[in-house]
Amino acid sequence: MYRMITDVTVESAKRRIARARVLIDEVTALTDEWCSGLEPQFVHSYADNGDHIWRLADPGPAPDDFGIRLGEIAHNLRSCLDHIIYAIAVRRGKHGLRTQFPLVEDSSKWRKISPTT
């Protein structure tokens, strides 16, 4: 039983990675088209502390569905991590409805949720 669940879960994770790869190729093509013919223009300024700041000048508005595709890439990759963690939990006999890959902003938050600390 557990082997069947984990095999299905791992296959689902692989499909999400494959979909993310397709979307990455689409975003790359959109970016190439969006920036074609543009010469890179860098803008230089100084921060309040005197540091140099270099920025690439704005190439204009992004294609309409650019952000949507980036969001889909992030969603598919995050879902892949969740599926893998679920498969590991099932193998260990510790699965539940709230099994997910933990994402935290800094190491102090990781220490609070990590069972190994």
C-alpha positions as CSV (number, residue, x, y, z in Angstrom):
1,M,0.0,0.0,0.0
2,Y,2.7,2.5,1.0
3,R,4.8,1.7,-2.0
4,M,1.9,2.4,-4.4
5,I,1.2,5.8,-2.7
6,T,4.8,6.9,-2.8
7,D,5.3,5.8,-6.4
8,V,2.2,7.8,-7.5
9,T,3.4,10.8,-5.4
10,V,6.9,10.6,-6.9
11,E,5.5,10.4,-10.4
12,S,3.4,13.4,-9.7
13,A,6.4,15.3,-8.5
14,K,8.3,14.4,-11.7
15,R,5.3,15.7,-13.8
16,R,5.4,19.0,-11.9
17,I,9.1,19.3,-12.6
18,A,8.5,18.6,-16.3
19,R,5.8,21.2,-16.5
20,A,8.0,23.7,-14.8
21,R,10.7,23.0,-17.4
22,V,8.2,23.7,-20.2
23,L,7.2,27.0,-18.5
24,I,10.8,28.0,-18.0
25,D,11.4,27.5,-21.7
26,E,8.3,29.6,-22.5
27,V,9.4,32.4,-20.1
28,T,12.9,32.3,-21.7
29,A,11.4,32.7,-25.1
30,L,9.2,35.6,-23.9
31,T,12.1,37.3,-22.3
32,D,14.2,36.9,-25.4
33,E,11.4,38.5,-27.5
34,W,10.7,41.2,-24.9
35,C,14.4,42.3,-24.8
36,S,15.3,41.7,-28.4
37,G,16.9,44.7,-30.0
38,L,17.5,46.4,-26.7
39,E,20.9,47.5,-25.8
40,P,21.5,47.0,-22.1
41,Q,21.5,50.3,-20.3
42,F,22.8,50.5,-16.8
43,V,21.8,53.2,-14.3
44,H,24.4,54.1,-11.6
45,S,23.5,55.8,-8.3
46,Y,24.7,55.9,-4.7
47,A,23.1,54.6,-1.6
48,D,22.8,56.7,1.5
49,N,25.9,54.9,2.9
50,G,27.9,55.7,-0.2
51,D,27.7,52.2,-1.8
52,H,27.4,52.1,-5.6
53,I,24.1,50.8,-7.0
54,W,23.9,49.5,-10.5
55,R,20.6,48.8,-12.1
56,L,19.5,47.6,-15.5
57,A,17.3,50.3,-17.1
58,D,13.6,49.4,-17.5
59,P,13.0,47.6,-20.8
60,G,9.3,48.5,-20.7
61,P,6.3,46.5,-19.7
62,A,6.6,42.8,-19.4
63,P,4.4,40.6,-21.7
64,D,0.9,40.2,-20.4
65,D,1.2,36.6,-19.0
66,F,4.8,36.8,-17.9
67,G,4.0,37.0,-14.2
68,I,1.4,34.3,-14.5
69,R,3.9,31.9,-16.0
70,L,6.5,32.8,-13.3
71,G,3.9,32.1,-10.7
72,E,3.1,28.7,-12.3
73,I,6.8,27.8,-12.3
74,A,7.0,28.6,-8.5
75,H,3.8,26.7,-7.8
76,N,4.9,23.6,-9.6
77,L,8.3,23.5,-8.0
78,R,6.9,24.1,-4.5
79,S,4.2,21.4,-5.1
80,C,7.0,19.0,-6.2
81,L,8.7,19.6,-2.8
82,D,5.4,18.9,-1.0
83,H,4.9,15.7,-2.9
84,I,8.4,14.4,-2.1
85,I,8.0,15.2,1.6
86,Y,4.6,13.5,1.6
87,A,6.2,10.4,0.0
88,I,8.9,10.3,2.6
89,A,6.4,10.7,5.4
90,V,4.3,7.8,4.0
91,R,7.4,5.6,3.8
92,R,8.1,6.4,7.5
93,G,4.4,5.8,8.4
94,K,4.0,9.4,9.6
95,H,1.7,10.9,7.0
96,G,-1.1,13.3,7.6
97,L,-3.2,16.0,5.9
98,R,-0.7,18.8,6.8
99,T,2.5,17.2,5.4
100,Q,4.4,19.8,3.4
101,F,7.9,21.0,2.7
102,P,8.8,23.7,5.2
103,L,9.7,27.1,3.9
104,V,11.0,29.7,6.3
105,E,12.5,33.2,6.0
106,D,15.5,32.7,8.2
107,S,17.4,30.0,10.2
108,S,15.8,31.0,13.6
109,K,12.4,30.1,12.2
110,W,13.8,26.8,10.9
111,R,15.0,25.9,14.4
112,K,11.5,26.4,15.8
113,I,9.8,24.0,13.3
114,S,12.6,21.4,12.8
115,P,12.1,18.1,14.7
116,T,15.8,17.5,14.8
117,T,16.8,20.5,16.9
